[in-house]
Amino acid sequence: MRVALAEAAACPDLLTAEQRQGSVDNYRRHLLVSDPLGRYAVAALVWLPQQASPVHAHHTWCGYAVLEGAFTETIFEWNVAQHCASATRMQLRERGAVSFLRGGRGGIHRLGNCGDAPALSLHIYGVAGAQMSTHVNDIVREATAPVSMPA
């Protein structure tokens, strides 16, 4: 999957003009391919400047590649006792970067367009295309920073 995503990311005319259209409300998914047996779906995501996903894990495996622009990916760790996720590190994902996440709360992250222009990413999810909006993201609560007490 990593090789296929990397090859797709290197193809400048992979997406049509319609598949490059974003939404001012949130990042926008365009379903590109849906396996007839429901094993996977491929989508292009269009992120306008400063748009980001919620903090989430995945109910299924997911691979993605950056087609255009750059993203900041924040990685989180799940705290079982407090039922929340705490940020552990941030990584810049530039054009051509490829990443893979297994399903479950061991792979919590937030992806966001850190640039001033639209950014594009290509995602492969282990779900049927019709279930992409309901069976992919597992939205989790982010830990809040400790409140400072006045001196």
C-alpha positions in Angstrom: 0.0 0.0 0.0 2.8 2.4 0.8 4.3 1.9 -2.7 1.0 2.5 -4.4 0.3 5.6 -2.3 3.8 7.0 -3.1 3.3 6.4 -6.8 -0.1 8.1 -6.7 1.4 11.1 -4.9 3.9 11.5 -7.7 1.2 11.8 -10.3 0.3 15.5 -10.8 -2.9 14.9 -12.8 -4.3 12.2 -10.5 -7.4 14.2 -9.6 -9.9 16.0 -11.7 -10.9 19.7 -11.1 -14.1 18.5 -9.4 -12.1 16.2 -7.1 -10.0 19.2 -6.0 -12.9 21.2 -4.8 -13.0 22.0 -1.0 -15.6 23.2 1.4 -15.5 26.2 3.7 -17.2 24.1 6.4 -14.7 21.3 6.8 -12.2 19.2 4.9 -14.0 17.5 2.0 -13.8 13.8 1.0 -14.2 12.7 -2.6 -14.8 9.0 -3.0 -12.6 7.8 -5.9 -12.8 4.0 -5.7 -14.9 1.6 -3.7 -14.1 -2.1 -3.8 -17.2 -4.0 -4.9 -16.6 -6.5 -2.0 -16.4 -3.7 0.6 -12.8 -4.3 1.6 -11.5 -0.8 1.0 -12.3 2.7 -0.3 -10.0 5.3 -1.8 -10.8 9.0 -1.3 -9.2 12.3 -2.1 -9.4 14.8 0.8 -9.3 18.5 0.1 -8.2 20.8 3.0 -8.6 24.5 2.8 -6.0 26.6 4.7 -6.0 25.9 8.4 -8.6 23.1 8.3 -7.9 20.1 10.5 -9.5 16.9 11.4 -10.7 16.3 14.9 -8.5 14.3 17.3 -9.3 10.7 16.3 -8.3 7.1 16.1 -9.6 4.8 13.4 -12.1 1.9 13.5 -10.1 0.4 10.6 -6.7 0.6 9.0 -5.9 3.7 7.0 -3.1 4.8 4.8 -2.6 8.2 3.3 -0.2 10.2 1.1 0.2 14.0 0.7 -0.5 15.0 -2.8 -0.1 18.8 -2.5 0.7 21.2 0.2 1.9 20.3 3.7 0.2 19.0 6.8 0.9 19.0 10.5 0.2 15.6 12.0 -0.2 15.6 15.8 0.3 12.2 17.4 -1.5 11.4 20.6 -1.3 8.8 23.3 -4.5 7.3 24.8 -4.9 7.6 28.6 -7.1 4.7 29.7 -7.6 6.0 33.2 -8.7 9.5 32.1 -10.4 8.4 28.9 -8.7 11.0 26.8 -5.8 11.6 24.4 -2.7 13.6 25.1 -0.5 15.0 22.4 3.0 13.5 22.3 4.6 15.0 19.2 4.0 16.8 15.9 5.4 16.0 12.5 5.4 17.9 9.3 4.1 15.9 6.4 5.1 17.4 3.0 4.2 16.4 -0.5 5.0 12.8 -1.2 4.9 11.8 2.5 3.1 8.5 3.1 1.8 7.2 6.4 -0.1 4.1 7.7 -2.2 3.7 10.8 -3.7 0.5 12.2 -7.2 0.6 13.6 -7.6 1.2 17.3 -6.6 3.8 19.9 -2.9 3.0 19.5 -2.9 5.3 16.5 -4.6 8.5 17.6 -3.8 11.7 15.5 -5.0 15.0 14.1 -4.1 16.0 10.6 -4.3 19.7 9.5 -3.4 21.9 6.6 -0.7 24.2 8.0 -0.4 26.2 4.8 -2.0 29.3 3.1 -3.3 27.3 0.1 -5.5 24.3 -0.3 -3.8 20.9 0.4 -4.7 17.5 -1.0 -4.3 14.0 0.5 -5.1 10.6 -0.8 -6.5 8.1 1.8 -7.2 4.3 1.6 -9.6 3.0 4.3 -10.4 -0.6 5.1 -14.2 0.0 4.8 -16.8 -0.1 2.0 -17.2 3.3 0.3 -20.7 3.7 1.6 -19.4 3.4 5.2 -16.6 5.9 4.8 -18.3 8.7 6.7 -19.5 6.5 9.6 -17.0 3.7 10.0 -13.6 5.3 9.7 -13.0 7.9 12.4 -13.2 7.2 16.2 -13.4 10.8 17.6 -11.7 11.0 21.0 -11.5 13.6 23.7 -8.3 15.5 23.9 -6.8 16.1 27.4 -6.9 19.7 28.4 -3.8 21.5 29.5 -3.5 21.9 33.3 -4.9 25.2 34.5 -2.3 27.5 36.1 -3.1 28.8 39.5 -2.5 32.5 40.2 0.4 33.2 42.6 
